């Protein structure tokens, strides 16, 4: 898997400002068909629980700038109620605005939606972590290596950078993720998306 690429197991959709699904990968199509937390109705992405559906609509409006006030960083996370008591779901949403993506996704704003099923979360995906917390690829890499049990010293050596660089990236990781200590950061990344609260 290339750096910054989402896992093939992640259910990923591209949705327009009105909630219409414009693209979905195989995992997303399976999730939509199962109707456990999300589904498609006449081409629009919907949530199984009414309150989640309302939150999704508000998030899409905010992320695509059709609302009076857009989200500050172009990202949000919604914990979903779903229809299966043994699974907990969430969706992370990231704005894909034409001016910021050089029109790669078309002339209108789009939102990348990634479905998370806590029951199958085997690892934290660097791409998703990077998107949700606004991390650089290097910061996401440091976070992943810390989560895998590597020391700051080992990370610096492995990445061929100064120890002070990794320490600086760790401080930034703590700030961006709202973690107070390295152990909190690792716990948050390993329990993702639980560590996001909500």
N, C-alpha and C positions, 0 to 999 in steps of 0.2 A: 504494500500500500504506500503510495507517495505521501510525502509530508503535506499536511494540510488537507488531505482527502478524507472524507467521511467514511466510516466503516460501511461495507456492503450490507451489514445487518441492520443499519439504521433506516428507519422509514422516513424518507425525505420527500417533501412536496414543494412545489412552487405555486403560490396562490396569488391572485391579483387583488386589487383593492376591494372588489366586491365579494371576495371569498371564493371565486371560481378557481378550481384546480386546473392549472395550465400544464403541469408536468408532475409525474410521480414515479418513483422507482418501484421495483417489484415488491420490496418489503412494505412500502406504503400502500400499494394496491392490495396486498394481503391484509394489512391492518384495516383498511377501509371496508373490505369485504367482510371481515370478522365483526365489525361494528361494536367492538368492546369499549372504545372511548371516543372514536371519531368515525365518521362515515360521510358519504357523498349523497347529496339530495339534489337532483337536477343539475349536477355539475358543481355544486357549491360544497365546500368543506363545512361540515357541521359537527357538533359535539353531542354525545349521548345525553348529557345532563343539561337542562335548560340554563342553569347559572353559568356553566362552562361555555355554552353557546353564546351567551351575552358577553362574557369576558373575551371570547375569541373575536367577536364582532368589534368590540371596543379596541382591542389590540390591533386588529387589521387597520381600522380607521386611523389610529394613532401612528402606526408604523408607515403607512402609505401617505401620510400628511394630509388626509382628508378631514382630520379632526382639527379643532382650533389649536391644540397644543400637542406636538409630537413628542414621543419619548425622547429623552435626552441623548441616549447612546444608540438608538435604533434597534434595541433588543429587548425582549421580555420573556418571561417564563410563566406558564399557566399550569398549575397542578390540576389534573382532571379527575373527576370522580369515577368515570368509567361505569361499566355494567357488571364487572366481575370482582367480587369482594377480595379475592386472593391477589389480585394485581393492582398496583398503583401506577398511574400513568401521569405523564406531563408532556407538554409541548414547549419547545423553545422556538421563538420566532425572531428572525433577523431581517431587517429592512434591506431590500435591494433596490435602491433608488437610482434612476438612470444617470443622474449627474455624478454619482459616486461609483457606478459600475461601468461607466463609459458606454452605457446603452447595451451592454452585453445581454441583458434579459428583455430587451425591447424598449419602446418609448415610454411606457407607463411604469409606475412603481410596482414591484412584486415583493412578496415576503417568502423567505425560506422557512418552512415549518419542519421541525424534526420531532418525531414522536419518540418518547422514552417510556419503556416498560421496565419498571424496577425489577420484575421477576426474571428478566433475561439480561440485565445489565452485568456483563462479565468484566468490563473494564471501563475506564473513562476515556472517551475518545478525544484526542488532542484538538481536533477541529471544532468539535462541539464546545469543549471547555474554552477554547480560544474565542469563539463567537459569543458565548454567554457572558464571559467576564471581560471582554475587550482586551484580551492579551495579545502580545506579539507572538509570532511563531516560536521565538527563542524562549519567551516566558512560559509558554505552554509546554515546551520541551522540558524545561527545568522542573515544572510542576509534575509532569509525567514521570520523570526520573526520580524525583523525591518520593512520589507515590509508590514507585517500584522498590523503594528501600535504599536508594543510593544516597550517599552522604554528599554534602556540598563540595567537599574536597574532591571526591570521585567524579562528580559531575563536571567540575572545572577541568580536571585532567582528561576526561572522556571527550569533552567538547573543545579542548585545546584553547581554553580562554583563562583569563586570570581569575583567581579565587575571588577577588573583589568584584568582578563582573557578575559572577553567580550570586554572590551575597546581595548585590544591588538588585538583581532580578528577583531574588527571593523577597526582598523588602517590597518591591513593586507588586509581586504576586500576593503577598499578605494584604496590602492595601486594596488592590482591585477585587479580591475575593471576600474582603471583610473579615479576614482571619486575624486573630491576635498572635498566634504562635504557629510554628512550623507543624506541630502535631495537629492543630486545628485545620490547617491547610490540607494536609494529607488526608485527614478524616473526611473533609468536605469533598475532595476530589474522588476518593474511593467510594463514598456513599452517594455520589452524584446520581440523580438530581436531588436526593434528599437534603443535601447540605444547603440548598437554595432556600429552604423554608417554604412557607406558603401552604 
